[in-house]
């Protein structure tokens, strides 16, 4: 059996965590246990606990995190932008599940403590902020733009039927939050060579686009033991997607197209 160990110094120091008590008079207290790590200090990660009065806080996990940052501990680092589940910035691991903090209600998490960590198996820049450089490079590697040699009409757009548009409608809804890729064990183990569910979903979106004229080249680029075929249909990606997309199905369809092309 394979044995996996965390890099030295990466496990949280449970004894170093700080506790921030709720203010006097708090009516509905809930504890948030948040991963803290600042590489500039040279110290190991720690888990800080914050007691938040939910009676004066919005319903979402992001509301609580912003309340902590604004009113309790301004050193807490996290990404956020739209607060509507559109930008994907606030992707993180909440109670063991990759999700968006802006769309995850505290009420959905039961009545116990809320555990907030950065996306798993990614380099941590600081606290809940992960380094997505490689993730974006893999997305760029599938050339996520229209490739066509036929000149476009000067007086209209490149048209397609409603049926063809429906093929790309759902894959186009990906917000690149990285929840799917960072939930995938194959991506954890081969992240330097396996493109991951998000990038492959983007590849599929252009492969099936009726306006694109580089289908063969796109499939050729994926014909590799690792770039595509490290997917073992574990299905974590589909379960983790906060937009209810199905990267596993897209990957399976790409494999099917590869097989049909070789017959």
N, C-alpha and C positions, 0 to 999 in steps of 0.2 A: 504494500500500500504506500502511495506517495505521502510524504510528510512535508508539510509546508510550515515555515516559521516566519514570523515577522522580522524585519530588519532590526538590528540592535538599536535600542533607544526609541523605537516607534510605538511600543505599547504604552498606554496612558499610565502615569504615576497616580495611582488611586489616592495616595496619602497627601498629594500636593494640591488637590482641588480646593477651591475657595467656596465659601457659603455666603450667599447674600439673602438675608432674611427679608420677609415682606414688611412694609411699613406698618406702624401701629394703626389699628383700626381697619385693617384689611378684612373684607367680608368673605371673599371666595378665593382662597389661596390654592395655587397649583404650582408644583415644583417642576422646573425645566432643568434638566441635566445636559449641559452643552460641552462639546469637545472644544478644548482650547489648545492652540499650539502656535508659538511664535518662534520661527527658526532663528531669528536674530538674537534671541536670548541664550540659545544653546541648551535650554532645558528640555526635558521630555514633555510630551503632551500631558494634559491633565483634564479632569472632568470637573467643571464648576457647576454649582447648583444655584438656581435663582428662584426665589419664591415670588410669584406674580399674582397680584389681585385681579382675577379675571372679571370682577364686577366693573372694573374701569379699563377693560382691555377689549379689543375687537375679538371676533370669534376664531380667526385663523391663526395658525402657528406663526406665520410671518408677522401678524399684529403683535404677538407676544415677544418675538425676537426684536422687533423695532422698539417696543416699549422698554425692553431690557437695555438696548443700546442707547436710547434717548434719555432714560430716567435713572438707570442703575449703573451701567458699566459701558462707557463710551469706547472702550478698547476692543469690544467684540466686533469681529469682521465678518461680513457676509455680503453676498451679491443679491440685489433685487432691483426691479425696475417697474414693470407694468402693473403688478399686483392683480392681474386678470388671467393668469395662465396662458399668456401669449408669447412672452419673450423667453421663458425657460431659465432666466437668470438665477432664480432662487431654488434650483434643484438641490436637494440634500437628502440625507438618510434620516428618516424620522421614525422612531420606534421600530427600527430594523427594516424599513421599507423605503426604497428610493421614490421620491415624490416631489411635488412642488409645494413649498411652504405657504404660498399664497392661496392655494386651493385646498389645502388640507385643514379641515376644521379640527379644533382642539376637542370638540365634542365627539368626533369619530374615533378618538384615541382612548376611549374608556375614561376611567376616573383616576388612574395612577399617574406616576411621574411621566413626563415626556422626555424622551432621550433623543438628542439632536446631534448628528455627526455629519461630517462632509461626505460627499459621494465616495463609495469604497474603492480601494485599489487605484487611487489617483494620487499623484504628488500633491501635498497640501502646501499652499502658499502661506496661508495664515488662517487659523480657526476653521471656519466653514467654507473658505475659498479654496478651490482646487485648481491646479494647473491644467488647462484644457488645450494646451498647445498641440499635443500629439493628436488629440481627438479632432481638432479642426483640420489638421494636416491630412488625416485620413479621409475626412469629408471632401477636402479639396482634391484628393487623389482620384476620386471617381468622376471628376470633371462635371460638376452639377450645373451644367448650363446646356442650352440647346446647341447641337452641332448639326449643321445642315449646309450642304454645298449648293443646293438649288437656290438661286436668288429669290428673295422675297418679293412679292408684288409691291410695286411702289405706292399703290393706293389702298392697300388693306393689310390686315395682319395675316399671319399664317393660321388658317382656319382648321378646325377638326370637328368631327361629329360629336353629338352629345354622348354617345356611347363611348367614344374614345376618350372624351374628357373625364368620364366617370372612372376610367381606369387609373387616372393619375390624381383624382380628387383627394382621396384619403392619404396616400403617400406624401402629397404636397403639404399636408397639415403638420408635418414634423416640425418641431420648434427647436431642435438641436439642444435639448436640455441635458442629454447624456444619461438620463435615468436608465435607458435600456442597455446601453453598452456597459455601464458600470455595474449592472446587475448580472452580467453574463460571465459565468466561470471560464468559458473559452477565451473571453477577452482578458480576464485576469491573468490567465496562464500564458497567452500568446499575444498580448496587446501590442507588441512591436511589429507583428507580421499579420495578424488577423485584423481585418478592417473593422469588424464589429457591426452590430445590428443597425445603428444609426446610419453609418456610411453606406451599408449595403441596401438599406431602404431607399436612400437617395439614389443609389445606382439603379435600382429597380424602377424608380419613378421616371427616369430618363430612358431606360431600356424599353419601356412599354409606351412611351410617348409617340404617338403616330406622326408627329411633326419632326422627330429627330431622325437623322440619317446615319447615325454612327452606332447602330445596334451591334453589328459584328465586332467593331473595335472595342466596344464596351465589354462585351462578353469575353473577348480575347484577353483583356486586361485583368479579368477575374479568374482566368484559368490558371490557378496556382494552388498548390496543396494547402496553403495557409490563408490567403486573402479571403477566400470564400468558404472553403471546405472544412475549416476549423469549427464551423457551426455544427453542433450535435443535437439540435432541436430540443434543447433543454426547456425552452419556452419562458425563461425568466424575463426576457425582453418584452414579450407581449403582455405579461402580467404587470410589469413595472411601468409601462407607458402611461403617463398621465393624460394623454390625448386619445386613449383607446385605439391606438393603431396596432397593426399586427406585423412587426418586422419579421417574425419567424415565417409567416406565410410568404412574404416577399422573397426571403432567402430561398425557401423551398421552390418557389416559382422560377427563380434564376437557375437553380440546379436543374430543374426540369427542362428549361430552355437550353441549357448546356447539353443535356443528354439528347434531346431531340435534334439538335444541330449536328451531333456526331453520328447519328444513325443514318 
